[in-house]
Amino acid sequence: MRLWKVLGLAGLAGVAATGIVVARNQRKRADLTPDQVRERLHRRLREATGDDADA
């Protein structure tokens, strides 16, 4: 019976930690302007395709 309690508490702690990480990432994204998001996406696309030319 104790094992199930420990596993349940560990699961609850994991869910809480995941929620904290998701909230932190959401706040980071919310601080970006649309132009910053667009530039980041374009930069990631250039990196993924291996295109070194500035567009």
Long-range contacts (C-beta under 8 A, 24 or more apart in sequence): none
